[in-house]
Each structure stands twice: as structure tokens, then as C-alpha cells.
Amino acid sequence: MRQFIPAMNLIVILNVGEKNLTIYRIPTYSPELNVIEIVWRKIKYDWLPFEAYKSFADLKRELFNVLANIGTSYNVNFS
């Protein structure tokens, strides 16, 4: 389980099975440590075709296609 505490700029990782608690101090602005920022960057710059930006309907259709296929057609390596 991960929890971000914005007031303290900490990431808390709790491993319940082993009863470990690890606290990491992170910088105030650190999008590279936020998983959703990495996924949105991949969607925006790598997975959405240029044609998706012709209209809102096209963008919506292509975005739903990408989101529906994350893990099969679209993968992110977080290592």
C-alpha cells in the first residue's frame, strides 16, 4: 500500500505481510515519481495518433481505445 502525504512531501510504503513501514522524503514537485504522470505522458506522446486531435470526438474515441487496451496492446515498464 502506498500513500502520498502532500503536506509533508512523503511517500509511505506499508508492507502488511512483513509488517514493514518505509518512509521516503520526495521533492515538492516530482512527476517522475508519480505513476499516473508517467502513464499520461506515454498516452499523450507515444500512444495517441496525431489524427486523434482533429476533433473532440476523435480524441475521446482514441483515448478510450488506449485506456481499454493498457496492459495488452499498451504497456509501461516502470523500471
KOLPA-748552 format. One line per 5 residues: number of its first residue (from 1); for each residue x, y, z of C-alpha. Coordinates in steps of 0.5 Angstrom, whole numbers. Layout:
N
NUM	X/Y/Z; ...
END
This chain:
79
1	0/0/0; 3/7/-2; 0/13/1; 2/20/-1; 2/26/5
6	2/32/1; 3/37/7; 10/33/9; 12/31/2; 13/24/4
11	11/17/1; 10/12/6; 10/5/4; 7/0/8; 8/-8/7
16	3/-11/12; 5/-18/11; 12/-17/13; 10/-11/18; 15/-6/15
21	14/1/14; 18/5/10; 18/13/9; 22/17/3; 22/24/3
26	21/27/-4; 22/34/-7; 16/38/-7; 15/37/-15; 17/30/-17
31	12/28/-23; 17/23/-25; 16/19/-18; 8/19/-19; 6/13/-23
36	0/17/-27; 4/22/-29; 8/17/-33; 2/14/-36; -1/20/-38
41	6/22/-41; 6/16/-45; -1/16/-47; 0/24/-50; 7/23/-53
46	7/16/-55; 0/12/-56; -5/17/-59; -4/18/-66; -4/25/-69
51	-11/24/-72; -14/24/-65; -13/31/-64; -17/33/-70; -24/33/-66
56	-26/32/-59; -30/26/-62; -24/23/-65; -20/25/-58; -25/21/-54
61	-25/15/-58; -18/14/-59; -17/16/-51; -22/11/-49; -19/6/-54
66	-12/7/-51; -15/6/-44; -18/0/-45; -12/-3/-48; -7/-2/-43
71	-4/-8/-41; -5/-11/-47; -3/-7/-53; 0/-1/-49; 5/-3/-43
76	9/1/-39; 16/-1/-36; 17/3/-29; 24/0/-28
END
